[in-house]
Amino acid sequence: MAKVKIFKKDGSPTPYFWSDKSEEERSGVTVYKRTTDGVKRMRGVRFNTITNRMRKD
């Protein structure tokens, strides 16, 4: 299981990442956010690894 960082279009890093533990669905993976309190799972948003964009559910 690897944590894959999500970058902006200009190449700057964001506090968001996704995990590649599940390979069956690459068009909508769960997004996580690293905060000062720890790692939080983002609800209501998915990341499309094919188009490299976040989308609301």
SERO-4910 file (N, C-alpha, C, O; in steps of 0.05 Angstrom, whole numbers):
BEGIN
 pado doro    nc1    nc2    nc3   cac1   cac2   cac3    cc1    cc2    cc3    oc1    oc2    oc3
  Met    A     17    -23      0      0      0      0     18     25      0     34     29     18
  Ala    A     15     41    -20     31     65    -22     13     90    -22    -10     89    -32
  Lys    A     23    111    -10      8    136    -10     18    152    -34     42    158    -36
  Val    A      0    160    -51      7    175    -75     -3    204    -71    -26    209    -67
  Lys    A     16    223    -71      9    251    -67     -6    262    -91     -2    253   -113
  Ile    A    -23    282    -85    -38    295   -106    -25    323   -109    -22    338    -90
  Phe    A    -18    330   -134     -5    355   -140    -25    373   -155    -42    363   -169
  Lys    A    -21    400   -153    -36    419   -168    -26    419   -197     -6    406   -203
  Lys    A    -40    433   -215    -33    434   -243     -5    447   -247      9    440   -266
  Asp    A      2    465   -229     28    478   -232     51    462   -219     74    471   -220
  Gly    A     45    439   -208     65    421   -197     70    425   -167     86    410   -156
  Ser    A     56    443   -154     60    447   -126     45    426   -110     23    418   -118
  Pro    A     56    416    -88     43    395    -73     19    405    -57     17    429    -50
  Thr    A      0    387    -51    -23    392    -35    -22    374    -10     -7    355    -10
  Pro    A    -38    379     10    -38    361     33    -55    336     28    -59    319     46
  Tyr    A    -65    332      4    -82    310     -3    -66    287    -15    -46    291    -28
  Phe    A    -75    262    -11    -63    239    -23    -84    217    -26   -106    219    -14
  Trp    A    -78    196    -41    -95    173    -44    -78    148    -41    -54    149    -44
  Ser    A    -91    126    -34    -77    101    -29    -83     82    -52   -105     80    -62
  Asp    A    -62     67    -61    -66     49    -84    -70     20    -75    -62      2    -89
  Lys    A    -82     16    -51    -87    -11    -42   -108    -25    -58   -108    -50    -59
  Ser    A   -127    -11    -69   -148    -22    -85   -144    -15   -114   -145      8   -122
  Glu    A   -140    -35   -131   -134    -30   -159   -158    -33   -177   -156    -28   -201
  Glu    A   -181    -42   -167   -204    -47   -184   -217    -22   -195   -228    -22   -217
  Glu    A   -217      0   -179   -230     24   -188   -210     47   -188   -205     59   -166
  Arg    A   -200     54   -211   -181     77   -213   -195    103   -220   -182    124   -219
  Ser    A   -220    102   -228   -234    126   -236   -245    141   -212   -254    164   -215
  Gly    A   -246    129   -188   -256    143   -164   -244    131   -139   -256    113   -127
  Val    A   -221    141   -131   -208    130   -107   -213    149    -84   -219    173    -88
  Thr    A   -211    139    -59   -216    155    -35   -193    174    -31   -169    167    -35
  Val    A   -199    198    -23   -179    219    -18   -175    222     12   -194    222     27
  Tyr    A   -150    225     20   -143    230     48   -128    257     50   -117    266     30
  Lys    A   -129    269     74   -116    295     78    -98    293    103   -108    284    124
  Arg    A    -73    301    101    -55    301    124    -59    328    138    -55    349    127
  Thr    A    -67    327    164    -71    350    180    -53    349    205    -38    330    208
  Thr    A    -55    370    221    -39    370    246    -49    349    266    -35    340    283
  Asp    A    -75    342    263    -87    322    281    -82    293    271    -89    274    286
  Gly    A    -71    290    247    -67    263    236    -78    262    208    -80    283    194
  Val    A    -85    239    199    -95    234    172   -126    232    173   -137    217    189
  Lys    A   -139    247    156   -168    248    155   -178    238    128   -166    245    107
  Arg    A   -199    222    128   -211    213    103   -231    234     94   -248    243    110
  Met    A   -229    243     69   -246    264     59   -272    251     50   -273    231     35
  Arg    A   -294    261     60   -321    251     53   -333    268     31   -331    292     31
  Gly    A   -346    254     12   -361    268     -9   -343    277    -32   -352    292    -49
  Val    A   -318    267    -33   -301    274    -55   -285    249    -63   -277    233    -46
  Arg    A   -281    246    -89   -265    224   -100   -244    236   -119   -247    258   -128
  Phe    A   -222    221   -123   -201    229   -141   -200    211   -165   -199    186   -162
  Asn    A   -201    222   -189   -199    206   -214   -170    205   -222   -159    225   -230
  Thr    A   -158    181   -220   -130    179   -227   -124    181   -256   -101    186   -264
  Ile    A   -144    176   -273   -140    177   -302   -138    206   -311   -121    213   -327
  Thr    A   -156    223   -302   -157    251   -310   -142    269   -290   -138    293   -296
  Asn    A   -133    259   -267   -119    274   -247   -135    297   -236   -125    320   -233
  Arg    A   -161    292   -230   -179    312   -220   -195    301   -197   -201    278   -195
  Met    A   -203    319   -178   -220    313   -156   -249    318   -165   -254    337   -179
  Arg    A   -268    301   -156   -296    306   -163   -313    301   -138   -306    284   -121
  Lys    A   -335    315   -136   -354    312   -114   -372    288   -120   -379    284   -143
  Asp    A   -379    274   -100   -398    251   -103   -427    261   -104   -445    245   -106
***
